Amino acid sequence: MKIGLVGLSQTGKTTIFDLLTGRNKQAQDKAASGKAASNTGIGIVPDRRVDFLSGLYKPKKTTYAQIEITDVAGFSATGEGQKSGAAKFLNDVRHCDALVYILRAFESGALPPGLGGVNPAGELETLETELLFADLEMIERRAGRIKSGKKITKDSEVEKALLERCFSCLEGGGSIMDIDGLQDTEMAMLQEYLFLTAKPRMAVVNQDENQFKSKAYPHKAALESECKRLGIPILELCGAMELEISQLEEEDRLLFMEDLGLSQPGIAVLAKAAYEMLGYISFFTVGDDEVKAWTVEKGIRARHAAGKIHSDIERGFIRAEVVRFEDIEELGSMTKAKGKGLFRLEGKEYPVIDGDVIHFRFNV
């Protein structure tokens, strides 16, 4: 699972990337030197269920669900003619499954020009426009190659017609998701293009501490209205405060969060929101060696879920031994849950549910 962080300059985007990935000081210095247009790291998806199971089994290893995160270099809101210079940066997130907009609500002495001060709603509009321009540019390049080809085949004619529909929709201010009546073959063709406007997106509003406590920031109503129209969820956090939380000892961290009325850091909420936005769930395997969260698509069948662990388990699948996490938590152990008859044997077509603790029986 891959997500891309996208935002204008001075939004605190890289701070959020560092918090999500636990990136070290050396990597931060390299980014500050301007040697990389983007950075990629791995972040865990915090899960209290994994914490509980790890405390119960005390395994040699505990593994949380993970997400790959790409931090695209910030760019200014000033375009270059009709097309913006941001397209080359956005190409770094074409292979991401979803995009997270980092929008600034706090005051800064180094604001990008063109937005008239702090305006997260304006930043959202700019970023949406950048995605649209980047997709238009890609369509024009591909359509140009088809037209300049020595031979126009039946397949290329179909592709050309599809690209023209896409261009018309985007030129009118729509997105790839707004195109109706697509055939299965056309849908498959569009997936190969990795259009940015076809990706799920969410907005993260980076506030200062006072804004976070008061739940108020400039242009909030306008941002909420636009996100509702676009179907984009919003998450609010304070990057500076999250950084302070991350540097505290556990006991002090819990006290600080309690004082703020937080049950968990905003970074943890962001990681889980991105995970859920893509329709992923977790099932768990447990034992003395390892407690592990496995990432699977919602609705996946037991046999295919087994294949996430190892292809041999999928090939030789017999049964899935399933206990719900909630039952283990309530009763305090797997043994007690089984003693209450809360243990089930499921077949290969069983739809795995978020929170299932599973042991697969197989034979190869």
LOKE-704826 format. One line per 10 residues: number of its first residue (from 1); for each residue x, y, z of N, C-alpha, C. Coordinates in steps of 0.2 Angstrom, whole numbers, plus 5000, padded with zeros to 4 digits. Example, Ala and Ser with C-alpha at 12.3 -4.5 7.8 and 13.67 -1.06 7.14 Angstrom:
2
1) 5066,4972,5039,5062,4978,5039,5066,4984,5039  5064,4989,5035,5068,4995,5036,5064,5000,5039
***
This chain:
364
1) 5004,4994,5000,5000,5000,5000,5004,5006,5000  5003,5011,4995,5007,5017,4995,5003,5023,4995  5005,5028,4999,5002,5034,4999,5007,5040,4997  5005,5045,4994,5009,5051,4992,5007,5057,4996  5011,5060,4999,5010,5067,5002,5011,5072,4997  5007,5077,4996,5007,5082,4991,5005,5089,4994  5009,5094,4993,5007,5100,4996,5012,5106,4993  5010,5112,4994,5014,5118,4993,5020,5118,4998  5024,5123,4996,5030,5124,5000,5028,5127,5007  5032,5125,5012,5030,5128,5019,5024,5126,5022
11) 5021,5120,5021,5015,5117,5024,5016,5113,5030  5023,5111,5031,5024,5106,5036,5024,5099,5034  5024,5098,5027,5023,5092,5024,5028,5087,5026  5035,5089,5026,5040,5085,5027,5041,5083,5034  5038,5087,5039,5038,5086,5046,5033,5080,5047  5027,5080,5044,5022,5075,5044,5025,5068,5041  5029,5069,5036,5032,5063,5033,5037,5060,5038  5041,5064,5041,5046,5062,5046,5042,5058,5052  5037,5061,5054,5033,5058,5060,5030,5051,5058  5028,5051,5052,5024,5045,5049,5030,5039,5048
21) 5035,5041,5046,5040,5036,5044,5046,5035,5050  5046,5040,5055,5052,5039,5059,5058,5041,5056  5058,5045,5051,5064,5046,5047,5070,5049,5051  5076,5047,5050,5082,5049,5055,5084,5056,5053  5089,5059,5057,5091,5065,5056,5095,5066,5049  5099,5060,5048,5103,5061,5042,5099,5061,5035  5093,5058,5035,5089,5059,5029,5086,5066,5029  5084,5068,5035,5081,5075,5035,5086,5080,5032  5093,5079,5034,5098,5084,5032,5099,5083,5024  5098,5077,5022,5099,5076,5014,5093,5080,5011
31) 5087,5079,5014,5081,5083,5010,5082,5090,5011  5085,5093,5016,5086,5100,5017,5091,5103,5012  5095,5098,5010,5101,5101,5005,5098,5101,4998  5092,5099,4997,5089,5099,4990,5091,5094,4985  5094,5089,4988,5097,5084,4983,5091,5079,4980  5085,5079,4983,5080,5074,4981,5074,5078,4980  5070,5076,4974,5064,5079,4973,5059,5076,4977  5060,5070,4979,5055,5066,4984,5058,5061,4988  5055,5060,4993,5058,5055,4998,5053,5049,4999  5055,5043,5000,5051,5038,5002,5053,5034,5008
41) 5048,5032,5012,5049,5029,5018,5043,5024,5020  5044,5020,5025,5039,5015,5027,5037,5018,5034  5030,5018,5035,5027,5020,5041,5023,5014,5043  5022,5013,5050,5018,5008,5053,5011,5011,5054  5006,5006,5054,4999,5008,5055,4998,5006,5063  4998,5011,5067,4997,5009,5074,4990,5006,5075  4990,5000,5079,4984,4996,5080,4984,4994,5088  4979,4996,5092,4979,4994,5099,4978,4986,5099  4975,4983,5094,4974,4976,5094,4981,4972,5094  4985,4975,5090,4992,4972,5089,4995,4973,5096
51) 4995,4979,5099,4998,4980,5106,4995,4975,5111  4988,4973,5111,4985,4969,5116,4988,4962,5114  4988,4960,5108,4990,4953,5107,4997,4952,5108  5001,4957,5107,5009,4956,5108,5010,4956,5116  5006,4960,5120,5006,4959,5127,5004,4952,5130  4999,4949,5126,4997,4943,5128,5002,4937,5127  5005,4937,5121,5009,4932,5118,5016,4933,5120  5018,4939,5121,5025,4941,5122,5030,4938,5117  5028,4939,5110,5032,4936,5105,5039,4939,5104  5043,4935,5101,5050,4938,5099,5050,4944,5094
61) 5044,4944,5090,5044,4949,5086,5036,4952,5085  5035,4958,5084,5029,4961,5083,5029,4965,5077  5024,4964,5072,5024,4967,5066,5017,4970,5065  5017,4977,5064,5011,4980,5062,5010,4981,5055  5004,4982,5053,5003,4984,5046,5007,4990,5044  5009,4990,5037,5014,4995,5035,5011,4999,5029  5013,5005,5028,5011,5009,5022,5018,5012,5020  5019,5012,5013,5024,5015,5010,5022,5023,5008  5026,5027,5010,5024,5034,5010,5029,5038,5005  5027,5042,5001,5031,5046,4996,5030,5053,4998
71) 5035,5057,5000,5035,5064,5001,5037,5068,4995  5033,5071,4991,5034,5075,4985,5037,5082,4987  5042,5084,4984,5045,5091,4985,5039,5096,4985  5039,5101,4989,5034,5106,4989,5035,5110,4983  5030,5113,4980,5031,5118,4975,5027,5124,4976  5028,5129,4972,5024,5136,4974,5018,5136,4969  5014,5140,4971,5007,5141,4967,5008,5145,4961  5014,5147,4959,5015,5151,4953,5015,5146,4947  5011,5146,4942,5011,5142,4936,5016,5144,4931  5017,5140,4926,5022,5142,4920,5017,5142,4914
81) 5014,5147,4913,5009,5147,4907,5003,5144,4910  5000,5140,4905,4994,5136,4907,4996,5130,4911  5001,5127,4910,5003,5121,4913,5008,5123,4919  5007,5120,4925,5012,5122,4930,5018,5117,4930  5023,5120,4933,5029,5116,4934,5029,5111,4939  5023,5109,4942,5023,5104,4947,5022,5097,4944  5021,5097,4938,5019,5090,4934,5025,5085,4935  5031,5088,4935,5037,5083,4936,5038,5080,4943  5035,5084,4948,5035,5082,4954,5030,5077,4955  5024,5078,4953,5018,5074,4954,5019,5067,4950
91) 5023,5066,4945,5025,5060,4942,5028,5055,4947  5031,5058,4953,5033,5053,4958,5028,5050,4962  5022,5052,4962,5016,5049,4965,5011,5045,4961  5013,5044,4954,5008,5041,4950,5007,5034,4952  5012,5031,4955,5012,5024,4957,5009,5023,4964  5007,5028,4967,5004,5028,4974,4997,5026,4973  4994,5023,4978,4987,5021,4978,4982,5026,4980  4985,5031,4984,4981,5037,4986,4985,5043,4988  4982,5049,4988,4986,5055,4989,4983,5058,4995  4988,5061,4999,4986,5065,5005,4988,5072,5004
101) 4983,5077,5003,4985,5084,5003,4987,5087,5010  4992,5090,5010,4994,5093,5017,4993,5101,5015  4988,5103,5019,4986,5110,5018,4988,5114,5025  4990,5120,5024,4993,5124,5029,4987,5129,5032  4986,5129,5038,4982,5134,5042,4985,5138,5046  4992,5137,5048,4996,5141,5052,4999,5147,5049  5001,5152,5052,5004,5157,5050,5012,5155,5048  5015,5158,5043,5022,5157,5042,5025,5163,5039  5031,5164,5040,5035,5169,5037,5037,5168,5030  5036,5162,5028,5039,5160,5021,5033,5157,5017
111) 5028,5161,5016,5022,5158,5012,5023,5158,5005  5021,5153,5001,5021,5153,4994,5017,5159,4991  5019,5162,4986,5015,5168,4983,5009,5165,4980  5004,5169,4979,4998,5168,4974,4992,5166,4978  4992,5165,4985,4986,5163,4988,4984,5168,4993  4987,5174,4993,4985,5179,4997,4985,5178,5005  4990,5174,5007,4990,5173,5014,4988,5166,5016  4986,5164,5022,4984,5158,5024,4977,5156,5021  4977,5151,5017,4970,5149,5014,4971,5142,5012  4969,5137,5017,4969,5130,5015,4964,5128,5009
121) 4959,5132,5009,4954,5130,5004,4957,5132,4997  4961,5138,4997,4964,5140,4991,4969,5135,4989  4973,5132,4994,4978,5127,4992,4975,5121,4989  4969,5119,4992,4966,5113,4989,4964,5114,4982  4962,5120,4980,4960,5121,4973,4966,5121,4969  4972,5124,4971,4978,5124,4968,4980,5117,4966  4980,5112,4972,4983,5106,4971,4978,5101,4966  4972,5102,4967,4967,5099,4962,4969,5101,4955  4970,5107,4954,4972,5110,4947,4978,5107,4945  4983,5106,4949,4989,5103,4947,4989,5096,4945
131) 4984,5092,4948,4983,5085,4946,4980,5085,4940  4975,5090,4939,4972,5090,4932,4976,5091,4926  4981,5097,4927,4985,5099,4922,4990,5093,4921  4993,5089,4926,4997,5084,4925,4994,5078,4921  4988,5077,4922,4984,5072,4918,4983,5074,4911  4982,5080,4910,4981,5083,4903,4987,5083,4899  4993,5084,4903,4999,5084,4899,5001,5077,4897  4999,5072,4901,5001,5065,4900,4996,5063,4894  4990,5065,4894,4985,5063,4888,4988,5066,4882  4990,5072,4882,4993,5075,4876,4999,5072,4873
141) 5003,5070,4878,5009,5066,4875,5007,5059,4872  5003,5056,4875,5001,5049,4873,4997,5050,4866  4993,5054,4866,4989,5055,4860,4993,5057,4854  4998,5061,4856,5003,5064,4851,5007,5058,4848  5009,5053,4852,5013,5047,4850,5008,5043,4845  5002,5042,4847,4997,5038,4843,4997,5042,4836  4996,5048,4836,4995,5052,4829,5001,5051,4825  5007,5051,4828,5013,5051,4824,5015,5044,4822  5012,5039,4825,5014,5033,4823,5013,5031,4816  5017,5026,4813,5017,5025,4806,5010,5021,4804
151) 5008,5017,4809,5002,5013,4807,4997,5014,4813  4990,5016,4811,4985,5016,4816,4981,5010,4816  4982,5006,4822,4978,5000,4823,4971,5001,4826  4968,4995,4826,4961,4996,4829,4961,4997,4836  4966,4994,4840,4967,4996,4847,4969,5003,4848  4974,5005,4844,4976,5012,4845,4970,5017,4843  4966,5015,4839,4960,5020,4838,4955,5020,4844  4954,5014,4847,4950,5014,4853,4954,5018,4858  4960,5017,4859,4964,5021,4864,4963,5028,4863  4964,5030,4857,4964,5037,4855,4957,5040,4857
161) 4952,5037,4855,4945,5039,4857,4944,5040,4864  4947,5035,4868,4946,5035,4875,4950,5041,4878  4956,5042,4875,4960,5048,4878,4956,5055,4876  4953,5055,4871,4949,5061,4869,4943,5062,4874  4940,5057,4876,4935,5057,4881,4938,5060,4888  4943,5057,4889,4947,5059,4896,4949,5067,4895  4951,5069,4890,4954,5076,4889,4948,5080,4889  4942,5079,4886,4936,5083,4886,4934,5084,4893  4934,5078,4897,4931,5078,4904,4936,5083,4908  4942,5082,4908,4947,5086,4912,4947,5093,4910
171) 4947,5094,4903,4947,5101,4901,4941,5105,4904  4935,5101,4905,4929,5104,4908,4929,5105,4915  4935,5103,4918,4936,5104,4926,4934,5098,4930  4932,5092,4926,4931,5086,4929,4937,5082,4931  4936,5076,4933,4941,5071,4934,4940,5064,4931  4945,5060,4931,4944,5054,4927,4938,5050,4930  4937,5051,4937,4931,5047,4940,4925,5049,4938  4924,5055,4934,4918,5058,4932,4915,5055,4926  4920,5051,4922,4918,5048,4916,4913,5042,4916  4907,5043,4913,4902,5038,4914,4902,5033,4908
181) 4899,5027,4909,4898,5022,4904,4904,5019,4901  4910,5018,4905,4916,5015,4903,4915,5007,4902  4917,5004,4897,4917,4997,4897,4923,4994,4901  4923,4988,4902,4928,4984,4906,4935,4985,4903  4935,4985,4896,4942,4985,4893,4944,4992,4894  4940,4997,4893,4942,5004,4894,4944,5006,4901  4941,5003,4906,4943,5004,4913,4950,5001,4914  4951,4995,4911,4958,4992,4912,4963,4996,4909  4961,4999,4903,4966,5004,4899,4968,5010,4904  4962,5013,4907,4963,5019,4911,4968,5017,4917
191) 4967,5011,4920,4971,5009,4926,4979,5009,4924  4980,5008,4918,4987,5008,4916,4990,5015,4915  4986,5020,4915,4989,5027,4914,4990,5029,4921  4988,5027,4926,4989,5029,4933,4987,5036,4934  4981,5038,4931,4979,5045,4932,4979,5048,4939  4981,5054,4940,4981,5056,4947,4974,5058,4949  4970,5061,4944,4963,5063,4946,4959,5057,4948  4961,5051,4946,4957,5045,4948,4959,5042,4954  4964,5044,4958,4966,5042,4964,4962,5044,4970  4960,5040,4975,4957,5042,4981,4962,5048,4985
201) 4958,5053,4987,4962,5058,4990,4959,5060,4997  4963,5063,5002,4961,5065,5008,4965,5072,5010  4962,5076,5014,4965,5082,5015,4967,5082,5023  4973,5084,5024,4976,5085,5031,4977,5093,5032  4974,5096,5037,4974,5103,5038,4979,5103,5044  4985,5106,5042,4991,5107,5047,4990,5114,5051  4988,5113,5057,4986,5119,5061,4992,5121,5066  4991,5127,5069,4995,5128,5075,4991,5126,5081  4995,5126,5087,4992,5123,5093,4985,5127,5095  4985,5133,5095,4979,5137,5096,4973,5135,5092
211) 4974,5135,5085,4969,5133,5081,4967,5126,5082  4971,5121,5084,4969,5114,5085,4965,5114,5091  4967,5118,5096,4963,5118,5103,4956,5121,5102  4956,5126,5098,4949,5130,5097,4945,5127,5091  4948,5123,5087,4945,5119,5081,4943,5125,5076  4947,5130,5076,4945,5135,5071,4951,5138,5067  4950,5139,5061,4956,5141,5056,4953,5145,5050  4957,5149,5047,4954,5153,5041,4952,5148,5036  4946,5151,5033,4943,5147,5027,4941,5140,5029  4939,5139,5035,4937,5132,5037,4931,5130,5033
221) 4926,5134,5033,4919,5133,5030,4920,5131,5023  4924,5136,5019,4925,5135,5012,4928,5128,5011  4933,5126,5015,4937,5120,5014,4932,5114,5015  4928,5114,5020,4924,5109,5021,4919,5108,5016  4916,5113,5013,4911,5113,5008,4914,5110,5001  4921,5112,5000,4924,5110,4994,4926,5102,4994  4928,5100,5000,4930,5093,5001,4923,5089,5001  4918,5092,5004,4912,5088,5003,4910,5087,4996  4910,5092,4992,4909,5092,4985,4913,5087,4981  4919,5086,4983,4924,5082,4980,4924,5075,4983
231) 4921,5074,4988,4921,5068,4992,4927,5066,4995  4931,5071,4997,4937,5070,5001,4937,5071,5008  4939,5066,5012,4938,5067,5019,4944,5072,5022  4942,5075,5028,4947,5080,5031,4949,5077,5037  4956,5078,5039,4958,5077,5045,4962,5083,5048  4961,5085,5054,4965,5091,5057,4970,5089,5062  4976,5091,5061,4981,5090,5066,4986,5096,5067  4990,5096,5072,4995,5101,5073,5002,5098,5072  5006,5099,5067,5012,5095,5065,5017,5097,5071  5017,5103,5073,5022,5105,5078,5021,5102,5084
241) 5015,5101,5086,5013,5098,5092,5014,5090,5092  5013,5087,5086,5014,5080,5085,5022,5079,5086  5026,5083,5083,5033,5083,5084,5035,5083,5091  5032,5087,5095,5033,5088,5102,5031,5081,5106  5025,5079,5104,5023,5072,5107,5028,5067,5106  5030,5066,5100,5035,5061,5098,5041,5061,5101  5043,5066,5104,5050,5067,5107,5049,5066,5115  5043,5065,5118,5042,5064,5125,5043,5056,5127  5045,5055,5133,5045,5048,5135,5038,5046,5136  5036,5040,5136,5030,5037,5135,5025,5040,5141
251) 5027,5040,5147,5023,5042,5153,5021,5050,5152  5026,5054,5150,5025,5061,5148,5020,5062,5142  5021,5057,5137,5017,5058,5131,5010,5057,5133  5009,5052,5137,5002,5050,5139,4999,5056,5143  5002,5059,5147,5000,5064,5151,4998,5070,5147  5003,5072,5142,5002,5077,5138,4996,5077,5133  4995,5070,5131,4989,5069,5126,4983,5069,5130  4983,5067,5137,4977,5067,5141,4975,5075,5142  4980,5079,5143,4979,5086,5144,4975,5089,5138  4977,5087,5132,4974,5089,5126,4968,5086,5124
261) 4966,5081,5128,4960,5077,5126,4961,5072,5120  4967,5070,5119,4968,5065,5114,4969,5058,5116  4966,5053,5113,4967,5046,5115,4973,5043,5111  4975,5046,5106,4981,5044,5102,4983,5050,5098  4990,5050,5096,4992,5055,5092,4989,5056,5085  4989,5062,5082,4985,5063,5076,4989,5059,5070  4995,5058,5071,4999,5055,5066,4996,5047,5065  4995,5044,5071,4992,5038,5071,4985,5038,5068  4981,5043,5069,4975,5043,5066,4975,5044,5058  4980,5048,5056,4981,5049,5049,4983,5042,5046
271) 4988,5039,5049,4990,5032,5046,4984,5028,5045  4980,5027,5050,4974,5023,5050,4969,5025,5045  4968,5032,5045,4963,5034,5040,4965,5033,5033  4972,5034,5031,4974,5032,5024,4973,5025,5023  4975,5020,5028,4974,5013,5027,4967,5011,5025  4962,5014,5029,4955,5013,5028,4952,5016,5022  4955,5022,5020,4953,5025,5014,4953,5020,5008  4958,5016,5008,4960,5012,5002,4956,5005,5003  4952,5004,5008,4948,4998,5008,4952,4992,5011  4957,4994,5015,4961,4988,5018,4958,4986,5025
281) 4959,4980,5027,4958,4978,5033,4964,4974,5036  4964,4972,5042,4969,4968,5045,4966,4962,5048  4970,4956,5047,4969,4950,5051,4975,4949,5054  4975,4945,5059,4981,4944,5063,4983,4936,5064  4989,4935,5064,4992,4928,5066,4996,4929,5072  4995,4924,5077,4998,4925,5083,5002,4919,5085  5007,4920,5090,5011,4914,5092,5017,4917,5096  5021,4913,5099,5027,4915,5103,5032,4918,5099  5033,4916,5092,5038,4919,5088,5036,4926,5085  5030,4927,5083,5028,4933,5081,5020,4934,5081
291) 5018,4940,5083,5012,4943,5082,5012,4948,5076  5007,4946,5071,5008,4950,5065,5001,4952,5062  5001,4959,5060,4995,4961,5056,4996,4960,5049  4991,4957,5045,4992,4956,5038,4987,4961,5035  4989,4964,5030,4985,4969,5026,4982,4965,5020  4975,4966,5020,4972,4963,5014,4966,4967,5012  4963,4966,5006,4958,4970,5004,4951,4968,5007  4947,4972,5008,4941,4971,5012,4937,4966,5007  4934,4961,5010,4930,4956,5006,4934,4950,5004  4941,4950,5005,4945,4944,5002,4943,4938,5005
301) 4943,4932,5002,4941,4926,5004,4947,4923,5008  4946,4918,5012,4951,4915,5017,4957,4912,5013  4955,4908,5007,4961,4905,5004,4966,4910,5001  4963,4916,4998,4967,4921,4995,4971,4925,5001  4968,4925,5007,4971,4929,5012,4977,4924,5015  4976,4918,5014,4982,4913,5016,4988,4914,5012  4986,4916,5005,4992,4917,5001,4996,4923,5002  4993,4928,5006,4997,4933,5008,5003,4931,5013  5002,4926,5016,5007,4923,5021,5012,4919,5017  5009,4915,5013,5014,4911,5008,5010,4907,5003
311) 5012,4907,4997,5009,4904,4992,5007,4896,4993  5011,4893,4997,5010,4886,4998,5004,4885,5003  5003,4890,5007,4997,4889,5012,4991,4890,5008  4991,4895,5003,4985,4895,4998,4984,4889,4994  4989,4886,4991,4989,4880,4987,4986,4874,4991  4989,4874,4997,4987,4868,5001,4981,4869,5006  4978,4874,5005,4973,4877,5010,4968,4871,5012  4967,4870,5019,4962,4865,5021,4956,4869,5025  4958,4872,5030,4953,4876,5034,4956,4882,5037  4952,4887,5039,4955,4893,5043,4952,4892,5050
321) 4956,4892,5055,4954,4892,5062,4953,4900,5064  4947,4902,5065,4946,4909,5066,4943,4910,5073  4946,4915,5077,4943,4918,5083,4943,4926,5082  4938,4929,5084,4937,4936,5084,4942,4939,5089  4945,4945,5087,4950,4948,5092,4946,4950,5098  4940,4953,5097,4935,4956,5102,4934,4950,5108  4933,4944,5106,4932,4939,5110,4938,4937,5114  4944,4937,5111,4950,4936,5115,4951,4942,5120  4950,4948,5118,4951,4953,5122,4946,4953,5128  4940,4952,5127,4935,4951,5132,4937,4946,5137
331) 4939,4940,5135,4940,4934,5139,4947,4934,5142  4951,4937,5139,4958,4937,5141,4963,4932,5138  4961,4928,5134,4965,4923,5131,4962,4919,5126  4966,4916,5121,4963,4912,5116,4960,4906,5119  4963,4903,5124,4961,4897,5127,4954,4898,5130  4953,4903,5133,4946,4905,5136,4941,4906,5130  4943,4909,5125,4938,4910,5119,4936,4904,5116  4941,4899,5115,4939,4893,5113,4935,4889,5117  4936,4889,5124,4932,4886,5129,4925,4888,5129  4924,4894,5127,4917,4897,5127,4914,4895,5120
341) 4917,4892,5116,4914,4890,5109,4915,4895,5104  4919,4900,5105,4920,4906,5100,4925,4904,5095  4927,4898,5094,4932,4896,5089,4928,4893,5083  4930,4895,5077,4926,4893,5071,4931,4890,5066  4929,4885,5062,4932,4882,5057,4929,4885,5050  4932,4888,5046,4930,4891,5040,4933,4889,5034  4929,4888,5028,4932,4886,5022,4935,4891,5018  4937,4889,5012,4941,4894,5008,4937,4900,5005  4930,4899,5005,4926,4905,5003,4924,4910,5008  4927,4909,5014,4925,4913,5020,4928,4920,5019
351) 4923,4925,5019,4926,4932,5019,4929,4934,5025  4935,4936,5025,4939,4938,5031,4936,4944,5033  4936,4945,5040,4933,4951,5043,4939,4955,5047  4939,4961,5047,4944,4965,5050,4944,4963,5058  4950,4961,5060,4950,4959,5067,4950,4952,5068  4949,4948,5063,4950,4940,5063,4957,4938,5066  4957,4934,5070,4964,4931,5072,4963,4924,5069  4968,4922,5064,4967,4916,5060,4973,4912,5061  4972,4905,5061,4977,4900,5060,4975,4896,5054  4979,4895,5049,4977,4892,5043,4980,4885,5043
361) 4975,4880,5042,4978,4873,5041,4979,4872,5034  4984,4868,5032,4986,4867,5025,4990,4861,5024  4990,4858,5018,4994,4852,5017,4997,4853,5010  5003,4852,5009,5006,4852,5002,5011,4846,5001
***
